[in-house]
Amino acid sequence: MKKLDFPLNGRQVNYDVNGDPAVSCAVVLWHTETNPPWIQMVGTYETHPEMTFTINNSLMPWRYNTAMENCEASDWTVNADLNTKTRPYCCSACDGGDKVLRCRTKARSLSSSSDHSSAKFRRTQSLHGPSPVTTFGPKAFMLRSPKGVMYIQDPASQRLTWSEPPKSVLVIKKIRDASLLQPFKELCIFLTQKSMIVYVEWKVLEDPAIANDESFTSITKNFCTFREDYDDISSHVDFIICLGGDGTLLYASSLFQESVPPVMAFHLGSLGFLTPFDFNTYQSQVTQVIEGNAAIVLRTRLKVKVVKECREKNGAVDEKSLTITTGDTEPARRTKQYQVLNEVVVDRGPSSYLSNVDLFLDGHLITTVQGDGVIVSTPTGSTAYAVAAGASMVHPNVPATMITPICPHSLSFRPIIVPAGVELKIMLCCDARNTAWVSLDGRNRQEISHGDSITITTSCFPVPSICFRDPMNDWFESLAECLHWNVRKKQSHYEEDD
């Protein structure tokens, strides 16, 4: 952390930048004629998302003026009394802990509020795209647009680039599919010839068809292996190659709970909506990705927290989780967090009763879902289960979250779309007759009882999916090829009279 201190009128101002060499010196002025006071920066410099100002341990709003533009930002609640420490801000897009507020250029203004519940859900950052400091794995990042802060980038202009040439690749193969053995071997041999370090799952090498292939042993002995839920390879893999269908890409996403390396998906499965590449041209396509000349689409994920009460008897000790509950204290809770690429499905499970769950948005009850359940999906998941339940199909570049009821017992409950970044919370209604069940991308299915909750918001870690052409062409081609969107016989024209 780099700190530049400016003594102003007997006050100490700390100008903090998280090690960014692009920020140059600037003249800082402290204005006290306004309420609350604010800081003005004058000079040639570049703003940074990790920039903060502090006066007597109080965060200050800042403004800067240059010859080109004037900007203001005050994305936090400011206490007018500088001797009182400003209350930490809880961002609904983060992990829920108290975060010191960071200023964002051109951010929306958030005024002070005495209503703690409404302030709790205010967000300090836009989720319309990655943060300037967000990377995808250890080496990949998106080529930055030369335009201004408020420029809306054309999805077709999103390009992959590397800070240095990639050296390692994770190859994920659909398990128990004999038709993928030959493509897998060909790809691994090609990557080895490219001097790439190949990572594979241990269970892939346990396949007898691979383990007993003596001609392939000289290749596999140089592989790096890992086990799901045991080994963390997030800092070792530069990009990912998937061989299979859409489920293979969903599985690849689940392996990385934070930053995800770029994913290149080959269509070797059944549907292939998310897998645009044809394996027949894999050599030229992989070479193009290694050289950094490829388009990408950032597929938004959902950050899901499942909070469950520990329901042991009074005074009982859960040896597995070391959680103690007594009759004199509030029930202990277990929290599990997941990154979801497609959708969160809450349904009635094996029960014959209607599911009856309350749906909250940013702390406010918006409706009660009575029916078979509800789907909360990303734009990527809008073409999966959600579209079968009547939702609109949304392009992955649209920052949104879809809420779709499953067979609602109401004629007026239509699917809705809410902005990305809002916090959704699902709980059993107090008078629900039965429990509910939740599944995340078709996995991790678990029961939800009274007192449990599911919190859903937009994740800060999208999946950078490499495109065959560009995000727009790939998406519409998948609609036509996989879902046969708007396919019908054309109306014939009238015969002209002689």
LINDA-V175524 format. One record per backbone hydrogen bond with DSSP energy under -0.5 kcal/mol. CO is the residue of the C=O (numbers start at 1). NH is the residue of the N-H. Records with the same first field share a line. If there is no record, write none. Layout:
CO: NH / NH
//
This chain:
2: 17
3: 5
4: 15
6: 8 / 13
8: 11
11: 8 / 13
12: 14 / 56
13: 6 / 15
14: 16 / 54
15: 4
16: 52
17: 2 / 19
19: 21
20: 23
22: 24
27: 42
29: 31 / 40
30: 32
31: 38
38: 31
39: 63
40: 29
41: 65
42: 27
43: 45
48: 51
51: 103
52: 16
53: 60
54: 14
55: 58
58: 55
61: 39
62: 73
63: 41
64: 71
65: 43
69: 66
71: 64
73: 62
74: 110
76: 78
78: 80
80: 82
81: 84
89: 91 / 99
91: 94 / 96
97: 91
99: 89
104: 107
109: 111
114: 116
115: 119
116: 120
117: 121
118: 121
119: 122
131: 134
135: 137
136: 140 / 262
139: 163
140: 136
141: 161
148: 151
151: 153
154: 157
155: 158
157: 159
158: 296
159: 143
160: 294
161: 141
167: 197
168: 238 / 239
169: 171 / 199
170: 172 / 241
171: 173
172: 243
174: 177
177: 180
178: 181
180: 184
181: 185
182: 186
183: 187
184: 188
185: 189
186: 190
187: 191
188: 192
189: 193
190: 194
191: 196
192: 195
196: 198
197: 169 / 199
198: 224
199: 171
200: 226
201: 204 / 205
202: 206
204: 207
207: 210 / 211
208: 212
210: 213
212: 214
213: 216 / 217
214: 217 / 218
216: 219 / 220
217: 221
219: 222
220: 223
224: 200
226: 202
227: 230 / 231
231: 233
233: 236 / 237
236: 238
237: 138
238: 262
239: 170
240: 264
241: 172
242: 244 / 266
243: 174
244: 268 / 269
245: 248 / 249
246: 250
247: 251
248: 252
249: 253
250: 254
251: 255
252: 255
253: 256
255: 257
262: 240
263: 265 / 466
264: 242 / 266
265: 277
266: 244 / 268
274: 276
277: 267
278: 281
279: 282
281: 285
282: 286
283: 287
284: 288
285: 289
286: 290
287: 291
288: 293
289: 292
292: 294
294: 160
295: 467
297: 299 / 465
298: 300
299: 463
301: 459
302: 304 / 340
303: 457
304: 306 / 338
305: 307 / 455
306: 308 / 336
307: 453
308: 334
309: 311
313: 316
316: 325
317: 319
318: 322 / 323
323: 318
325: 315
326: 329
332: 310
334: 308
336: 306
338: 304 / 340
340: 302
342: 378
343: 441
344: 346 / 376
345: 347 / 439
346: 374
347: 437
348: 351
355: 371
356: 429
357: 369
358: 360 / 427
359: 366 / 367
360: 425
361: 364
364: 361
367: 359
368: 370
369: 357 / 371
370: 409
371: 355
372: 348
373: 406
374: 346
375: 377 / 404
376: 344
377: 402
378: 382
379: 382
380: 383
381: 384 / 386
384: 388
385: 389
386: 389 / 391
387: 390
392: 394
395: 398
397: 399
398: 400
399: 420
401: 418
402: 377 / 404
403: 416
404: 375
405: 407
406: 372 / 373
407: 372
408: 410
412: 414
416: 403
418: 401
419: 422
422: 424
423: 362
424: 456
425: 360
426: 454
427: 358
429: 432
436: 448
437: 347
438: 446
439: 345 / 441
440: 443
443: 440
446: 438
447: 449
448: 436
449: 452
452: 428
453: 307
454: 426
455: 305
456: 424
457: 303
460: 462
462: 260 / 464
463: 299 / 465
464: 263 / 466
465: 297
470: 474
471: 475
472: 476
473: 477
474: 478
475: 479
476: 480
477: 481
478: 482 / 483
479: 483 / 485
484: 487
486: 488
//
